[in-house]
């Protein structure tokens, strides 16, 4: 048996899955058994509505063909309202036009692979507040001088 997700009643443990086939049912069942609150969307419009209406969605899971629309465009539309929402794409290969921070999990995944990926994606926003410090001030003119890379501080 897989471990239960920490605090399954937490609103941050909410997942929206957008698909229309058996993948939707199997992924939903597995995640619910592990303590996640899973909401099913049978097309892209329903996924957008759920993400709009439900507070604190922690993850959006999409299938290549289950959205009923262009999947990368759907991700873009949802992220206009929820720019930091983690997204997992399940398909046979990565999709052209998909944001680079949307991983693809092959459709032949195991339960363990799915759970590890979900935990990883949902844990990232909880790691800490990240503050960017720049030296020198980025608005200062730096003609011909390369700016240093941002320093990430975790608090």
ZIPEGI-V218885 format. One record per helix or strand. SS is the DSSP state (hx for helix, st for strand). FROM is the first residue (numbers start at 1). TO is the last residue. If there is no record, write none. Layout:
ss	from	to
SS	FROM	TO
SS	FROM	TO
This chain:
ss	from	to
hx	11	13
st	14	18
hx	22	33
st	37	41
hx	44	53
st	57	63
hx	71	81
st	87	91
st	103	106
hx	111	124
st	130	133
st	151	154
